Amino acid sequence: MPRPVKTVKIKWSAAQTALLNSVRHGQTPCTDVSTPTPEQQTMQTAIEKKLAKTQGTLEVVEKKAAALYNTGRVVKRKLQRTVARNNKLEAQIALLQSVELPAAKGDAVRAIQLFDNVHAENANLKHKLSHLMERCAVEASQTLVTQSELKAELAESKQKNCILQKCCDRIPEVTANAAK
């Protein structure tokens, strides 16, 4: 977080002001400080611009410094974690080196056998799963075919039902015409 810039106003005595004015590049001493000359105003605006630019630069530099501080802090913590992890790994290596080799070899062989068994079982399960997926795909396609056939039969049945319904509706008219 950038710190605020403090400006300090220096109070000059009349003698100091006169001395400073007499020393300026052969200029005549300025006795009236209350009304600045145009030359002094241009110098003052130039100085104010330079001050504003310097303050802007200062803010940027402070932000960069804060970012660098945070980065440095993160790197320092990471280094601490890395050192701690390396110490822990070195302790584990020392422990592993102190273990008897025949027992470790037996455990390693057992672990490799278990790994091979699990790998074979995994391959078998993958094969079964692919076979099951194939069967499901075949059954799904057969279901779609059966469904389309049943839809066609349903449409045909609806059509026949409609025709028969029309015939049934016309029966009273036909019987009336036949009676005449």
ZIRA-V387360 format. One record per backbone hydrogen bond with DSSP energy under -0.5 kcal/mol. NH is the residue of the N-H (numbers start at 1). CO is the residue of the C=O. If there is no record, write none. Layout:
BEGIN
nh: {NH:NH}
co: {CO:CO}
END
This chain:
BEGIN
nh: {9:10:12:17:18:19:20:21:22:23:24:25:27:31:33:36:41:42:43:44:45:46:47:48:49:50:51:52:53:54:55:56:57:58:59:60:61:62:63:64:65:66:67:68:69:70:71:72:73:74:75:76:77:78:79:80:81:82:83:84:85:86:87:88:89:90:91:92:93:94:95:96:97:98:99:99:104:105:106:107:108:109:110:111:112:113:114:115:116:117:118:119:120:121:122:123:124:125:126:127:128:129:130:131:132:133:134:135:136:137:138:139:140:141:142:143:144:145:146:147:148:149:150:151:152:153:154:155:156:157:158:159:160:161:162:163:164:165:166:167:168:169:170:171:171:174:175:176:177:178:179:180}
co: {7:8:10:13:14:15:16:17:18:19:20:23:24:29:31:34:37:38:39:40:41:42:43:44:45:46:47:48:49:50:51:52:53:54:55:56:57:58:59:60:61:62:63:64:65:66:67:68:69:70:71:72:73:74:75:76:77:78:79:80:81:82:83:84:85:86:87:88:89:90:91:92:93:94:95:96:100:101:102:103:104:105:106:107:108:109:110:111:112:113:114:115:116:117:118:119:120:121:122:123:124:125:126:127:128:129:130:131:132:133:134:135:136:137:138:139:140:141:142:143:144:145:146:147:148:149:150:151:152:153:154:155:156:157:158:159:160:161:162:163:164:165:166:167:168:170:171:172:173:174:175:176}
END
